[in-house]
Amino acid sequence: MIRSELVELLVRQNPHLRVQEADRIVATILDSIVDQLASGGRVELRGFGAFSTRDREAREGRNPRTGETVAVAAKRVPHFKPGKELRLRLNA
Amino acid sequence: MPNTGTLTRADIAERLNQEIGLSKAESAALLDQVLDNVTDALVRGENVKLSGFGSFLLRDKKERIGRNPKTGVEVPITPRRVLTFRASQMARETIIKGN
């Protein structure tokens, strides 16, 4: 499923919504998750899962093409842990 | 929007209410529907790719031998389907920049 299919599905389930509105609803939900992670917090969606971030230390990387050493800055990367209910349903 | 701590369903519904002007009840219901639609697709075995946000990807793991760390007894770990999330480049950049 891709984003436009999710939006279409939402319109079919809620005939009073226009595509543009459903699109904005999906965007607002996804933005609120990204914004929360960007500000250092986490997101917990019971039954679905939890989004958090993990800190990666600065390290020396290598350009695989040239073999040159390059500095990779410390960064915060997003992480998702599926909820128990979702994990069980995937294996039901 | 809290700058640390944990964002929950109620907070996201609140933002739908504030930004789009949907009623609180409808906001909560739509958020549930979005998560249910994603879940249903994954349960059907479909990967879910949400551009600008990230992809939920399913991986099938074969059976392997594990060990109970407490007793040292070998036990088979049954084959299973696991879910991973890969954030999009755009989401990664926004998160690195912070706000």
N, CA and C atoms of all chains as a GROMACS GRO file, in nm:
protein
  573
    1MET      N    1   0.085  -0.119   0.000
    1MET     CA    2   0.000   0.000   0.000
    1MET      C    3   0.088   0.124   0.000
    2ILE      N    4   0.053   0.219  -0.081
    2ILE     CA    5   0.126   0.345  -0.081
    2ILE      C    6   0.036   0.457  -0.030
    3ARG      N    7   0.098   0.574  -0.010
    3ARG     CA    8   0.027   0.683   0.056
    3ARG      C    9  -0.105   0.720  -0.013
    4SER      N   10  -0.104   0.727  -0.146
    4SER     CA   11  -0.226   0.766  -0.217
    4SER      C   12  -0.336   0.661  -0.200
    5GLU      N   13  -0.297   0.536  -0.185
    5GLU     CA   14  -0.397   0.430  -0.164
    5GLU      C   15  -0.458   0.440  -0.023
    6LEU      N   16  -0.376   0.480   0.072
    6LEU     CA   17  -0.425   0.502   0.208
    6LEU      C   18  -0.528   0.616   0.209
    7VAL      N   19  -0.496   0.722   0.136
    7VAL     CA   20  -0.586   0.838   0.127
    7VAL      C   21  -0.719   0.797   0.060
    8GLU      N   22  -0.709   0.721  -0.049
    8GLU     CA   23  -0.830   0.674  -0.120
    8GLU      C   24  -0.918   0.590  -0.029
    9LEU      N   25  -0.854   0.503   0.047
    9LEU     CA   26  -0.925   0.414   0.138
    9LEU      C   27  -1.004   0.497   0.241
   10LEU      N   28  -0.939   0.600   0.291
   10LEU     CA   29  -1.000   0.688   0.391
   10LEU      C   30  -1.122   0.760   0.333
   11VAL      N   31  -1.112   0.799   0.207
   11VAL     CA   32  -1.224   0.865   0.140
   11VAL      C   33  -1.340   0.766   0.122
   12ARG      N   34  -1.305   0.643   0.087
   12ARG     CA   35  -1.411   0.542   0.068
   12ARG      C   36  -1.482   0.513   0.200
   13GLN      N   37  -1.403   0.515   0.310
   13GLN     CA   38  -1.462   0.487   0.442
   13GLN      C   39  -1.539   0.606   0.497
   14ASN      N   40  -1.508   0.726   0.445
   14ASN     CA   41  -1.572   0.849   0.494
   14ASN      C   42  -1.616   0.932   0.375
   15PRO      N   43  -1.730   0.895   0.316
   15PRO     CA   44  -1.770   0.958   0.189
   15PRO      C   45  -1.787   1.110   0.197
   16HIS      N   46  -1.801   1.164   0.317
   16HIS     CA   47  -1.815   1.310   0.326
   16HIS      C   48  -1.681   1.383   0.312
   17LEU      N   49  -1.570   1.307   0.314
   17LEU     CA   50  -1.439   1.371   0.298
   17LEU      C   51  -1.402   1.381   0.151
   18ARG      N   52  -1.340   1.493   0.115
   18ARG     CA   53  -1.283   1.503  -0.019
   18ARG      C   54  -1.139   1.451  -0.012
   19VAL      N   55  -1.085   1.414  -0.128
   19VAL     CA   56  -0.950   1.360  -0.133
   19VAL      C   57  -0.851   1.456  -0.067
   20GLN      N   58  -0.869   1.584  -0.098
   20GLN     CA   59  -0.778   1.685  -0.045
   20GLN      C   60  -0.779   1.688   0.109
   21GLU      N   61  -0.899   1.669   0.166
   21GLU     CA   62  -0.910   1.670   0.313
   21GLU      C   63  -0.848   1.544   0.373
   22ALA      N   64  -0.875   1.430   0.309
   22ALA     CA   65  -0.818   1.304   0.358
   22ALA      C   66  -0.666   1.310   0.351
   23ASP      N   67  -0.616   1.370   0.245
   23ASP     CA   68  -0.472   1.386   0.228
   23ASP      C   69  -0.414   1.471   0.340
   24ARG      N   70  -0.485   1.576   0.376
   24ARG     CA   71  -0.438   1.664   0.482
   24ARG      C   72  -0.441   1.594   0.618
   25ILE      N   73  -0.540   1.510   0.638
   25ILE     CA   74  -0.549   1.433   0.763
   25ILE      C   75  -0.428   1.339   0.777
   26VAL      N   76  -0.400   1.266   0.668
   26VAL     CA   77  -0.285   1.175   0.671
   26VAL      C   78  -0.156   1.255   0.693
   27ALA      N   79  -0.143   1.367   0.624
   27ALA     CA   80  -0.021   1.450   0.638
   27ALA      C   81  -0.005   1.499   0.781
   28THR      N   82  -0.115   1.542   0.842
   28THR     CA   83  -0.109   1.596   0.979
   28THR      C   84  -0.067   1.486   1.078
   29ILE      N   85  -0.119   1.366   1.059
   29ILE     CA   86  -0.083   1.255   1.147
   29ILE      C   87   0.067   1.223   1.133
   30LEU      N   88   0.112   1.210   1.008
   30LEU     CA   89   0.253   1.174   0.987
   30LEU      C   90   0.346   1.286   1.033
   31ASP      N   91   0.306   1.412   1.006
   31ASP     CA   92   0.389   1.525   1.051
   31ASP      C   93   0.398   1.530   1.203
   32SER      N   94   0.289   1.498   1.271
   32SER     CA   95   0.295   1.509   1.417
   32SER      C   96   0.392   1.405   1.474
   33ILE      N   97   0.403   1.290   1.407
   33ILE     CA   98   0.500   1.189   1.451
   33ILE      C   99   0.643   1.238   1.427
   34VAL      N  100   0.669   1.288   1.305
   34VAL     CA  101   0.805   1.335   1.272
   34VAL      C  102   0.844   1.454   1.360
   35ASP      N  103   0.751   1.547   1.379
   35ASP     CA  104   0.780   1.665   1.462
   35ASP      C  105   0.817   1.625   1.605
   36GLN      N  106   0.743   1.530   1.658
   36GLN     CA  107   0.770   1.486   1.794
   36GLN      C  108   0.910   1.423   1.805
   37LEU      N  109   0.947   1.342   1.706
   37LEU     CA  110   1.081   1.281   1.707
   37LEU      C  111   1.188   1.388   1.690
   38ALA      N  112   1.158   1.487   1.605
   38ALA     CA  113   1.256   1.594   1.581
   38ALA      C  114   1.280   1.675   1.708
   39SER      N  115   1.178   1.686   1.793
   39SER     CA  116   1.198   1.764   1.916
   39SER      C  117   1.248   1.677   2.030
   40GLY      N  118   1.287   1.554   2.000
   40GLY     CA  119   1.354   1.472   2.100
   40GLY      C  120   1.263   1.379   2.178
   41GLY      N  121   1.135   1.378   2.144
   41GLY     CA  122   1.042   1.294   2.219
   41GLY      C  123   1.016   1.161   2.150
   42ARG      N  124   0.920   1.088   2.205
   42ARG     CA  125   0.881   0.962   2.143
   42ARG      C  126   0.731   0.961   2.119
   43VAL      N  127   0.684   0.862   2.043
   43VAL     CA  128   0.542   0.853   2.007
   43VAL      C  129   0.496   0.712   2.038
   44GLU      N  130   0.390   0.699   2.117
   44GLU     CA  131   0.341   0.566   2.153
   44GLU      C  132   0.199   0.550   2.105
   45LEU      N  133   0.178   0.455   2.013
   45LEU     CA  134   0.045   0.431   1.959
   45LEU      C  135   0.003   0.290   2.001
   46ARG      N  136  -0.071   0.282   2.110
   46ARG     CA  137  -0.112   0.154   2.168
   46ARG      C  138  -0.168   0.059   2.063
   47GLY      N  139  -0.119  -0.063   2.064
   47GLY     CA  140  -0.168  -0.165   1.972
   47GLY      C  141  -0.093  -0.163   1.840
   48PHE      N  142  -0.036  -0.048   1.805
   48PHE     CA  143   0.035  -0.036   1.678
   48PHE      C  144   0.186  -0.044   1.700
   49GLY      N  145   0.237   0.048   1.779
   49GLY     CA  146   0.381   0.046   1.807
   49GLY      C  147   0.430   0.179   1.858
   50ALA      N  148   0.560   0.190   1.876
   50ALA     CA  149   0.619   0.312   1.931
   50ALA      C  150   0.734   0.360   1.843
   51PHE      N  151   0.735   0.489   1.816
   51PHE     CA  152   0.845   0.552   1.744
   51PHE      C  153   0.934   0.624   1.845
   52SER      N  154   1.064   0.606   1.829
   52SER     CA  155   1.158   0.676   1.917
   52SER      C  156   1.281   0.709   1.834
   53THR      N  157   1.379   0.771   1.895
   53THR     CA  158   1.503   0.797   1.822
   53THR      C  159   1.619   0.734   1.898
   54ARG      N  160   1.724   0.705   1.826
   54ARG     CA  161   1.846   0.651   1.887
   54ARG      C  162   1.961   0.740   1.845
   55ASP      N  163   2.052   0.763   1.940
   55ASP     CA  164   2.167   0.847   1.910
   55ASP      C  165   2.280   0.766   1.852
   56ARG      N  166   2.334   0.814   1.743
   56ARG     CA  167   2.450   0.750   1.682
   56ARG      C  168   2.570   0.842   1.704
   57GLU      N  169   2.678   0.783   1.755
   57GLU     CA  170   2.799   0.863   1.778
   57GLU      C  171   2.866   0.900   1.647
   58ALA      N  172   2.944   1.006   1.651
   58ALA     CA  173   3.024   1.044   1.534
   58ALA      C  174   3.123   0.930   1.506
   59ARG      N  175   3.152   0.908   1.380
   59ARG     CA  176   3.247   0.800   1.347
   59ARG      C  177   3.320   0.836   1.220
   60GLU      N  178   3.425   0.761   1.194
   60GLU     CA  179   3.497   0.778   1.069
   60GLU      C  180   3.437   0.683   0.967
   61GLY      N  181   3.386   0.740   0.860
   61GLY     CA  182   3.333   0.655   0.755
   61GLY      C  183   3.430   0.652   0.640
   62ARG      N  184   3.391   0.582   0.535
   62ARG     CA  185   3.479   0.571   0.420
   62ARG      C  186   3.394   0.584   0.294
   63ASN      N  187   3.438   0.663   0.201
   63ASN     CA  188   3.372   0.669   0.072
   63ASN      C  189   3.401   0.538   0.000
   64PRO      N  190   3.298   0.456  -0.022
   64PRO     CA  191   3.323   0.322  -0.078
   64PRO      C  192   3.383   0.328  -0.218
   65ARG      N  193   3.361   0.438  -0.288
   65ARG     CA  194   3.413   0.447  -0.425
   65ARG      C  195   3.562   0.483  -0.427
   66THR      N  196   3.601   0.580  -0.343
   66THR     CA  197   3.739   0.628  -0.348
   66THR      C  198   3.825   0.572  -0.235
   67GLY      N  199   3.760   0.515  -0.130
   67GLY     CA  200   3.836   0.465  -0.017
   67GLY      C  201   3.879   0.575   0.078
   68GLU      N  202   3.844   0.699   0.046
   68GLU     CA  203   3.881   0.812   0.131
   68GLU      C  204   3.809   0.805   0.266
   69THR      N  205   3.877   0.846   0.371
   69THR     CA  206   3.814   0.852   0.503
   69THR      C  207   3.736   0.983   0.514
   70VAL      N  208   3.613   0.974   0.563
   70VAL     CA  209   3.535   1.095   0.585
   70VAL      C  210   3.475   1.092   0.725
   71ALA      N  211   3.462   1.209   0.785
   71ALA     CA  212   3.404   1.216   0.918
   71ALA      C  213   3.252   1.210   0.906
   72VAL      N  214   3.189   1.121   0.982
   72VAL     CA  215   3.043   1.116   0.986
   72VAL      C  216   3.000   1.174   1.120
   73ALA      N  217   2.918   1.278   1.115
   73ALA     CA  218   2.879   1.348   1.237
   73ALA      C  219   2.786   1.262   1.323
   74ALA      N  220   2.782   1.292   1.452
   74ALA     CA  221   2.685   1.227   1.541
   74ALA      C  222   2.546   1.263   1.493
   75LYS      N  223   2.452   1.171   1.504
   75LYS     CA  224   2.316   1.202   1.460
   75LYS      C  225   2.213   1.121   1.534
   76ARG      N  226   2.089   1.164   1.519
   76ARG     CA  227   1.977   1.097   1.583
   76ARG      C  228   1.897   1.028   1.473
   77VAL      N  229   1.876   0.898   1.488
   77VAL     CA  230   1.803   0.825   1.384
   77VAL      C  231   1.672   0.769   1.440
   78PRO      N  232   1.568   0.770   1.356
   78PRO     CA  233   1.438   0.720   1.401
   78PRO      C  234   1.435   0.569   1.414
   79HIS      N  235   1.353   0.522   1.507
   79HIS     CA  236   1.339   0.378   1.530
   79HIS      C  237   1.192   0.346   1.557
   80PHE      N  238   1.145   0.232   1.506
   80PHE     CA  239   1.007   0.189   1.531
   80PHE      C  240   1.006   0.050   1.593
   81LYS      N  241   0.932   0.036   1.701
   81LYS     CA  242   0.915  -0.096   1.761
   81LYS      C  243   0.767  -0.133   1.752
   82PRO      N  244   0.735  -0.237   1.675
   82PRO     CA  245   0.594  -0.275   1.661
   82PRO      C  246   0.536  -0.316   1.796
   83GLY      N  247   0.410  -0.285   1.817
   83GLY     CA  248   0.342  -0.323   1.941
   83GLY      C  249   0.313  -0.472   1.943
   84LYS      N  250   0.286  -0.522   2.062
   84LYS     CA  251   0.265  -0.665   2.080
   84LYS      C  252   0.148  -0.715   1.995
   85GLU      N  253   0.039  -0.637   1.997
   85GLU     CA  254  -0.081  -0.678   1.924
   85GLU      C  255  -0.052  -0.691   1.775
   86LEU      N  256   0.021  -0.594   1.721
   86LEU     CA  257   0.055  -0.598   1.578
   86LEU      C  258   0.148  -0.716   1.547
   87ARG      N  259   0.248  -0.737   1.634
   87ARG     CA  260   0.340  -0.851   1.613
   87ARG      C  261   0.263  -0.982   1.609
   88LEU      N  262   0.167  -0.997   1.701
   88LEU     CA  263   0.088  -1.121   1.705
   88LEU      C  264   0.002  -1.136   1.581
   89ARG      N  265  -0.059  -1.025   1.538
   89ARG     CA  266  -0.146  -1.034   1.419
   89ARG      C  267  -0.067  -1.067   1.294
   90LEU      N  268   0.058  -1.023   1.285
   90LEU     CA  269   0.140  -1.053   1.168
   90LEU      C  270   0.172  -1.201   1.160
   91ASN      N  271   0.165  -1.269   1.273
   91ASN     CA  272   0.201  -1.410   1.277
   91ASN      C  273   0.082  -1.502   1.305
   92ALA      N  274  -0.037  -1.444   1.299
   92ALA     CA  275  -0.157  -1.524   1.329
   92ALA      C  276  -0.186  -1.622   1.215
   93MET      N  277   0.212   2.119   2.145
   93MET     CA  278   0.290   1.997   2.122
   93MET      C  279   0.405   1.988   2.223
   94PRO      N  280   0.413   1.882   2.302
   94PRO     CA  281   0.523   1.874   2.399
   94PRO      C  282   0.657   1.860   2.327
   95ASN      N  283   0.763   1.918   2.380
   95ASN     CA  284   0.891   1.903   2.308
   95ASN      C  285   0.970   1.781   2.354
   96THR      N  286   0.934   1.725   2.470
   96THR     CA  287   0.989   1.593   2.502
   96THR      C  288   0.874   1.508   2.553
   97GLY      N  289   0.904   1.397   2.614
   97GLY     CA  290   0.797   1.313   2.663
   97GLY      C  291   0.737   1.230   2.552
   98THR      N  292   0.618   1.180   2.576
   98THR     CA  293   0.558   1.084   2.483
   98THR      C  294   0.430   1.139   2.421
   99LEU      N  295   0.426   1.134   2.290
   99LEU     CA  296   0.306   1.173   2.216
   99LEU      C  297   0.216   1.050   2.205
  100THR      N  298   0.087   1.068   2.232
  100THR     CA  299  -0.007   0.955   2.226
  100THR      C  300  -0.114   0.979   2.121
  101ARG      N  301  -0.201   0.879   2.106
  101ARG     CA  302  -0.315   0.894   2.015
  101ARG      C  303  -0.394   1.020   2.045
  102ALA      N  304  -0.416   1.045   2.175
  102ALA     CA  305  -0.497   1.161   2.215
  102ALA      C  306  -0.433   1.292   2.167
  103ASP      N  307  -0.299   1.300   2.176
  103ASP     CA  308  -0.229   1.422   2.132
  103ASP      C  309  -0.243   1.442   1.982
  104ILE      N  310  -0.233   1.334   1.906
  104ILE     CA  311  -0.244   1.346   1.760
  104ILE      C  312  -0.387   1.384   1.722
  105ALA      N  313  -0.484   1.324   1.789
  105ALA     CA  314  -0.624   1.358   1.764
  105ALA      C  315  -0.648   1.506   1.793
  106GLU      N  316  -0.587   1.554   1.900
  106GLU     CA  317  -0.596   1.694   1.940
  106GLU      C  318  -0.542   1.786   1.828
  107ARG      N  319  -0.433   1.744   1.768
  107ARG     CA  320  -0.375   1.824   1.661
  107ARG      C  321  -0.465   1.826   1.537
  108LEU      N  322  -0.531   1.713   1.509
  108LEU     CA  323  -0.626   1.709   1.397
  108LEU      C  324  -0.742   1.805   1.427
  109ASN      N  325  -0.784   1.805   1.551
  109ASN     CA  326  -0.892   1.894   1.593
  109ASN      C  327  -0.852   2.041   1.579
  110GLN      N  328  -0.731   2.073   1.623
  110GLN     CA  329  -0.685   2.212   1.623
  110GLN      C  330  -0.649   2.262   1.483
  111GLU      N  331  -0.580   2.177   1.406
  111GLU     CA  332  -0.530   2.225   1.277
  111GLU      C  333  -0.632   2.214   1.165
  112ILE      N  334  -0.718   2.112   1.172
  112ILE     CA  335  -0.811   2.090   1.061
  112ILE      C  336  -0.953   2.127   1.102
  113GLY      N  337  -0.977   2.134   1.234
  113GLY     CA  338  -1.109   2.173   1.280
  113GLY      C  339  -1.211   2.060   1.280
  114LEU      N  340  -1.161   1.935   1.274
  114LEU     CA  341  -1.253   1.822   1.287
  114LEU      C  342  -1.292   1.810   1.434
  115SER      N  343  -1.408   1.753   1.461
  115SER     CA  344  -1.448   1.734   1.601
  115SER      C  345  -1.349   1.639   1.667
  116LYS      N  346  -1.345   1.643   1.800
  116LYS     CA  347  -1.252   1.554   1.871
  116LYS      C  348  -1.285   1.409   1.845
  117ALA      N  349  -1.415   1.377   1.841
  117ALA     CA  350  -1.456   1.238   1.819
  117ALA      C  351  -1.414   1.192   1.680
  118GLU      N  352  -1.437   1.279   1.580
  118GLU     CA  353  -1.402   1.240   1.443
  118GLU      C  354  -1.250   1.231   1.427
  119SER      N  355  -1.178   1.320   1.492
  119SER     CA  356  -1.032   1.317   1.487
  119SER      C  357  -0.979   1.183   1.539
  120ALA      N  358  -1.031   1.141   1.653
  120ALA     CA  359  -0.987   1.016   1.713
  120ALA      C  360  -1.023   0.898   1.622
  121ALA      N  361  -1.144   0.902   1.564
  121ALA     CA  362  -1.189   0.793   1.479
  121ALA      C  363  -1.103   0.784   1.352
  122LEU      N  364  -1.069   0.900   1.293
  122LEU     CA  365  -0.989   0.899   1.170
  122LEU      C  366  -0.848   0.849   1.196
  123LEU      N  367  -0.790   0.888   1.309
  123LEU     CA  368  -0.657   0.838   1.343
  123LEU      C  369  -0.660   0.686   1.357
  124ASP      N  370  -0.762   0.634   1.426
  124ASP     CA  371  -0.776   0.489   1.439
  124ASP      C  372  -0.789   0.422   1.302
  125GLN      N  373  -0.866   0.483   1.214
  125GLN     CA  374  -0.884   0.425   1.080
  125GLN      C  375  -0.753   0.421   1.003
  126VAL      N  376  -0.677   0.530   1.012
  126VAL     CA  377  -0.548   0.533   0.941
  126VAL      C  378  -0.458   0.420   0.993
  127LEU      N  379  -0.448   0.406   1.125
  127LEU     CA  380  -0.362   0.301   1.181
  127LEU      C  381  -0.417   0.162   1.148
  128ASP      N  382  -0.551   0.147   1.149
  128ASP     CA  383  -0.611   0.018   1.114
  128ASP      C  384  -0.584  -0.017   0.968
  129ASN      N  385  -0.593   0.082   0.880
  129ASN     CA  386  -0.569   0.056   0.738
  129ASN      C  387  -0.424   0.012   0.714
  130VAL      N  388  -0.332   0.076   0.784
  130VAL     CA  389  -0.190   0.036   0.772
  130VAL      C  390  -0.173  -0.105   0.827
  131THR      N  391  -0.230  -0.130   0.945
  131THR     CA  392  -0.219  -0.263   1.007
  131THR      C  393  -0.278  -0.371   0.916
  132ASP      N  394  -0.397  -0.345   0.862
  132ASP     CA  395  -0.463  -0.446   0.777
  132ASP      C  396  -0.378  -0.479   0.655
  133ALA      N  397  -0.316  -0.377   0.595
  133ALA     CA  398  -0.231  -0.402   0.478
  133ALA      C  399  -0.112  -0.491   0.518
  134LEU      N  400  -0.052  -0.461   0.633
  134LEU     CA  401   0.062  -0.540   0.680
  134LEU      C  402   0.019  -0.684   0.711
  135VAL      N  403  -0.097  -0.699   0.772
  135VAL     CA  404  -0.147  -0.833   0.805
  135VAL      C  405  -0.174  -0.912   0.677
  136ARG      N  406  -0.217  -0.842   0.571
  136ARG     CA  407  -0.236  -0.909   0.440
  136ARG      C  408  -0.103  -0.945   0.374
  137GLY      N  409   0.007  -0.895   0.433
  137GLY     CA  410   0.138  -0.926   0.377
  137GLY      C  411   0.192  -0.820   0.283
  138GLU      N  412   0.127  -0.702   0.283
  138GLU     CA  413   0.173  -0.594   0.196
  138GLU      C  414   0.267  -0.501   0.273
  139ASN      N  415   0.376  -0.460   0.209
  139ASN     CA  416   0.457  -0.353   0.264
  139ASN      C  417   0.378  -0.223   0.252
  140VAL      N  418   0.404  -0.128   0.341
  140VAL     CA  419   0.334   0.001   0.335
  140VAL      C  420   0.436   0.112   0.319
  141LYS      N  421   0.425   0.186   0.208
  141LYS     CA  422   0.521   0.293   0.179
  141LYS      C  423   0.451   0.427   0.180
  142LEU      N  424   0.487   0.510   0.277
  142LEU     CA  425   0.423   0.641   0.290
  142LEU      C  426   0.527   0.747   0.256
  143SER      N  427   0.517   0.801   0.135
  143SER     CA  428   0.620   0.892   0.088
  143SER      C  429   0.630   1.013   0.179
  144GLY      N  430   0.752   1.057   0.204
  144GLY     CA  431   0.777   1.169   0.293
  144GLY      C  432   0.786   1.127   0.439
  145PHE      N  433   0.745   1.004   0.468
  145PHE     CA  434   0.745   0.956   0.607
  145PHE      C  435   0.837   0.835   0.623
  146GLY      N  436   0.803   0.727   0.552
  146GLY     CA  437   0.887   0.608   0.562
  146GLY      C  438   0.812   0.484   0.516
  147SER      N  439   0.880   0.370   0.523
  147SER     CA  440   0.822   0.243   0.479
  147SER      C  441   0.819   0.142   0.593
  148PHE      N  442   0.706   0.072   0.602
  148PHE     CA  443   0.694  -0.042   0.692
  148PHE      C  444   0.718  -0.166   0.606
  149LEU      N  445   0.823  -0.240   0.638
  149LEU     CA  446   0.864  -0.352   0.554
  149LEU      C  447   0.856  -0.482   0.631
  150LEU      N  448   0.798  -0.583   0.567
  150LEU     CA  449   0.785  -0.714   0.630
  150LEU      C  450   0.903  -0.801   0.590
  151ARG      N  451   0.951  -0.879   0.684
  151ARG     CA  452   1.059  -0.973   0.653
  151ARG      C  453   1.023  -1.109   0.712
  152ASP      N  454   1.042  -1.213   0.633
  152ASP     CA  455   1.014  -1.348   0.682
  152ASP      C  456   1.144  -1.410   0.732
  153LYS      N  457   1.142  -1.452   0.858
  153LYS     CA  458   1.260  -1.513   0.920
  153LYS      C  459   1.243  -1.663   0.922
  154LYS      N  460   1.350  -1.733   0.887
  154LYS     CA  461   1.346  -1.878   0.890
  154LYS      C  462   1.360  -1.930   1.034
  155GLU      N  463   1.329  -2.055   1.053
  155GLU     CA  464   1.350  -2.114   1.186
  155GLU      C  465   1.499  -2.116   1.218
  156ARG      N  466   1.534  -2.088   1.342
  156ARG     CA  467   1.675  -2.100   1.382
  156ARG      C  468   1.678  -2.152   1.525
  157ILE      N  469   1.797  -2.195   1.566
  157ILE     CA  470   1.812  -2.249   1.700
  157ILE      C  471   1.853  -2.137   1.794
  158GLY      N  472   1.775  -2.119   1.900
  158GLY     CA  473   1.810  -2.021   2.001
  158GLY      C  474   1.846  -2.092   2.129
  159ARG      N  475   1.873  -2.015   2.230
  159ARG     CA  476   1.914  -2.073   2.357
  159ARG      C  477   1.848  -1.994   2.468
  160ASN      N  478   1.790  -2.061   2.561
  160ASN     CA  479   1.738  -1.991   2.679
  160ASN      C  480   1.859  -1.939   2.757
  161PRO      N  481   1.873  -1.807   2.767
  161PRO     CA  482   1.995  -1.752   2.827
  161PRO      C  483   2.009  -1.789   2.975
  162LYS      N  484   1.898  -1.819   3.039
  162LYS     CA  485   1.904  -1.850   3.180
  162LYS      C  486   1.949  -1.995   3.204
  163THR      N  487   1.893  -2.087   3.123
  163THR     CA  488   1.920  -2.229   3.147
  163THR      C  489   2.022  -2.287   3.049
  164GLY      N  490   2.046  -2.216   2.939
  164GLY     CA  491   2.140  -2.268   2.840
  164GLY      C  492   2.080  -2.375   2.751
  165VAL      N  493   1.952  -2.405   2.769
  165VAL     CA  494   1.886  -2.510   2.689
  165VAL      C  495   1.859  -2.458   2.548
  166GLU      N  496   1.895  -2.538   2.447
  166GLU     CA  497   1.867  -2.500   2.308
  166GLU      C  498   1.720  -2.520   2.277
  167VAL      N  499   1.661  -2.418   2.215
  167VAL     CA  500   1.520  -2.430   2.174
  167VAL      C  501   1.506  -2.375   2.032
  168PRO      N  502   1.419  -2.438   1.950
  168PRO     CA  503   1.400  -2.384   1.816
  168PRO      C  504   1.321  -2.253   1.823
  169ILE      N  505   1.364  -2.153   1.746
  169ILE     CA  506   1.285  -2.030   1.733
  169ILE      C  507   1.204  -2.046   1.605
  170THR      N  508   1.074  -2.047   1.619
  170THR     CA  509   0.986  -2.076   1.506
  170THR      C  510   1.001  -1.971   1.396
  171PRO      N  511   0.974  -2.009   1.270
  171PRO     CA  512   0.978  -1.909   1.162
  171PRO      C  513   0.875  -1.801   1.192
  172ARG      N  514   0.905  -1.679   1.160
  172ARG     CA  515   0.809  -1.572   1.191
  172ARG      C  516   0.826  -1.456   1.095
  173ARG      N  517   0.722  -1.373   1.093
  173ARG     CA  518   0.725  -1.253   1.010
  173ARG      C  519   0.752  -1.134   1.102
  174VAL      N  520   0.852  -1.056   1.069
  174VAL     CA  521   0.883  -0.939   1.151
  174VAL      C  522   0.865  -0.813   1.070
  175LEU      N  523   0.844  -0.704   1.141
  175LEU     CA  524   0.817  -0.575   1.077
  175LEU      C  525   0.930  -0.479   1.107
  176THR      N  526   0.984  -0.415   1.004
  176THR     CA  527   1.082  -0.311   1.027
  176THR      C  528   1.032  -0.180   0.967
  177PHE      N  529   1.083  -0.070   1.018
  177PHE     CA  530   1.045   0.060   0.966
  177PHE      C  531   1.169   0.130   0.916
  178ARG      N  532   1.162   0.185   0.796
  178ARG     CA  533   1.272   0.263   0.743
  178ARG      C  534   1.220   0.402   0.714
  179ALA      N  535   1.268   0.501   0.790
  179ALA     CA  536   1.222   0.638   0.771
  179ALA      C  537   1.271   0.690   0.636
  180SER      N  538   1.192   0.775   0.573
  180SER     CA  539   1.232   0.834   0.445
  180SER      C  540   1.347   0.932   0.467
  181GLN      N  541   1.416   0.963   0.359
  181GLN     CA  542   1.526   1.059   0.365
  181GLN      C  543   1.477   1.192   0.424
  182MET      N  544   1.358   1.235   0.380
  182MET     CA  545   1.304   1.363   0.427
  182MET      C  546   1.280   1.360   0.578
  183ALA      N  547   1.220   1.253   0.628
  183ALA     CA  548   1.194   1.241   0.771
  183ALA      C  549   1.325   1.236   0.849
  184ARG      N  550   1.422   1.161   0.797
  184ARG     CA  551   1.552   1.153   0.864
  184ARG      C  552   1.616   1.290   0.879
  185GLU      N  553   1.609   1.367   0.770
  185GLU     CA  554   1.671   1.500   0.773
  185GLU      C  555   1.601   1.591   0.873
  186THR      N  556   1.468   1.587   0.874
  186THR     CA  557   1.393   1.671   0.968
  186THR      C  558   1.430   1.634   1.112
  187ILE      N  559   1.445   1.505   1.138
  187ILE     CA  560   1.475   1.459   1.274
  187ILE      C  561   1.618   1.498   1.315
  188ILE      N  562   1.711   1.493   1.221
  188ILE     CA  563   1.849   1.533   1.251
  188ILE      C  564   1.856   1.683   1.281
  189LYS      N  565   1.783   1.761   1.202
  189LYS     CA  566   1.784   1.907   1.223
  189LYS      C  567   1.724   1.945   1.357
  190GLY      N  568   1.625   1.867   1.403
  190GLY     CA  569   1.559   1.897   1.529
  190GLY      C  570   1.470   2.020   1.516
  191ASN      N  571   1.403   2.056   1.626
  191ASN     CA  572   1.327   2.183   1.620
  191ASN      C  573   1.301   2.240   1.758
   0.00000   0.00000   0.00000
